[in-house]
Structure formats: C-alpha cells, structure tokens
Amino acid sequence: MLKAASILNIPVYATTQNRARLGETCTELLPLLSSAVEHAEKKAFSMWIPDISRHFSSSTPSEIVIVGIESHICVTQTTLDLLKEGHKVYILADGVSSCNKEEVPIALARLRREGAVVTTSESWIYECMGDAGIEEFKQIAGVVKEYNHKTKEVLGSLCKI
C-alpha cells in the first residue's frame, strides 16, 4: 500500500506505538514512510491523535484507508474514532494483523457492523484508480503483481471472514 500510495500521490499518515517500550516501526517500512505527511509517536491506542487529526477538516469528511497491526486494538479504536468524526473508513483486510490471528476476523466483522468498509488492498487500489487508462496504471499493476502471492497468503491465513 505504501508503494501504491506513493505512485498515486495519496498522503500517508503513520504512527508508532510507544517507541521507547515497543521499538521502532517495522524497519522494512521506514524507507517507504520517509515521505509520510506525518509520522507521530503515540501512547493512545487510537491513532486519531492531535498530530494526525490536525491534517483533516472537521467539516468535510475524508475517505481514510486503515492498515496496521493489532486489528482488535489500534485498528479498531482508530476506526471507531474516525467513524464518530464522520469520515468514511476503509479497512484493508490484507493490511491488518494481530499477534493472535483469531482476533482479526472478529475485529473486521465488528468494524463492518459499525459502518467501515472492509475490503482488500487490490480491490481498493483499483477502485481508487477507477480507470486502466490513467498514466499510473502500469506501475500499479506491477506493484499488485509483485505482491500477489503475499496478499493471497495473508488473506488465506488471517481473513477467514
């Protein structure tokens, strides 16, 4: 998703949970997060903290895509906060996880009932593009192809929904 966001010029906002106690964001992702609009540290479980929320209008709802770990904690609390603020929230089922994989389908089902759109990264990317005629299509198709096997693996193991 970070590669696709870069290609499509989609702003990225990231948080790291209590860096001092839990460590840095996954080191493989750090180069891709270098262009993030905001990469804030947090102790709250929700990432809807002032450092992030200040980038969004309270009068104009945004469409926000959520990926992250601990689907039943941080992803859930962030999504509930965003929905309460009136934003449209997409959760990418192949972009969330948990230390306990059985938590994922329970969290996704709850968030779907609360009004979030649960979908997959490939589905959302193509919905976002809308047309194979756009200049970025070939690059995005390459990214989708590059990660296709990993996406299938994740969906097969975590997303029995």
N, C-alpha and C positions, 0 to 999 in steps of 0.2 A: 504494500500500500504506500509506503514511503517513496518508492521509486515512481509509482504511478502518480502520486501527488506532485512530485517534482516535475514530471513530464507535462501534467495538465495544469500546472500552476495553482494547485489547491493549497491554501495555507494550512500549516501543521502547527498544532499546539501540543506540547508534551509536558508530562510531569514525572518526577521521580519521587517515590515514596520514601521519606526519611532516609536520605542518602547516608547519613552518618551511621545509622544502625543496620540498614539493609543493603547498602552498597549502591554502586552506580547503576544506571540504566544499562541494560544489556550492551556490552561493548561493541558487538557487531552492528548495532543500530546507531551508535553515536555519530559516525560519519554522515549518515543519512539525516540525522537530526540537526546537523550544523546549520541548515537553512530554516529551521523552525522559527516561526514568528515569536514564540515564547517557549522556553523550556524551564519550568519552575520546579522548585522543590516543594513538597507538601508533607504535612503530617495528617491532615484530614483524609478520610478515605475517599471522599468525592474529589474529583479534580476541578470541580466548579468553584475554584478559589478566586480571590480578587485578582491575582496575577493573570489568570486566564479569562475570567468573566469580563474584565475591563475592555477586552477586544471585541465584545459583542454588544449590539444595541438591545436595550431592554424594550424598545418599542417596535422593533422589526424582528420577527422570528427568523432564525437561521436554520439551515439544514446542516446537521452535525453528524459526522461519522465517528463511531467509537471503536477503537481496538485497544486491547490491553490485557493485563493479567489479573487474576482473581476476579473472574466474572461475577461471582456471588457477593463480592465486597466492593471494590473500587469501581468496576464497570457498572454494577447495579446502582450504587449510590450516585455516581455521576449522571447516569441516565435519568434516574428519578428527579434529580435536581434540574436537569435540562428540560425535562417534560413539564415540570412545575413552572418553569420560566416561559413556557410556550413554544419552545424550539421543537423542530421535527428531528427525531433522533433515529439514525440507522446504526444497528449493531451488526458488525460483520462476524458471523458465526465462526468462520475460519480464522478470525483475527483476535479471538479471546480465548483465555485458558484459565486453568486453576491448578493448584497443587493437587487437588482432589478432582479428577476428571468427571466424577459423577455430579459435581456441583454445576457444571456448565449447562446441561440441558434444563435443569431446574431453574437456573437464573434466566436463561433465554426465554423459557415459557412464561415466567413471571413478567419479564420486561415486555414481551409481546402483548400480554394482557393489559399492561399499563399504558400501552399506546406506542411503543417503539416499533420500528420496522426491523425485523430480523431477516438478514439476507446474507449473501456470500460476497467475498471480495470481487470475484469475477462478474457477478451479476451487477453489483453496484458500479464498478468501473465502466461497464458497457452502458449502463443507464446514464451515468454521468456524461459519457461521450455523446451518446444519442445518435451518432451517425458515423459510418465507416469512412465517410468522405473527408473527415477532418484531418488536418496535417499530422496530428499526433498519433493517429490510429496505428500505423505500423510499429511505432515504438511501444505503444501499449500492448499490442498483440504479441510482441516479443517478450515483454515482461510477463504476460499471462502464460505464455508457453514455457518460459524459464521456470516458473513456479508451479506449473500444473500438477506435477507429481506430488510436491509437498502439500499443496492445497487438498488434493484427494486424500492423502494420508491423514491430515488434520481432521478433515470432515469425517472420515471413517472412524477415527478414534475418539473424538470429543463430542461430536454433534449428532448424537442419536436422538433427533427431535422429530 
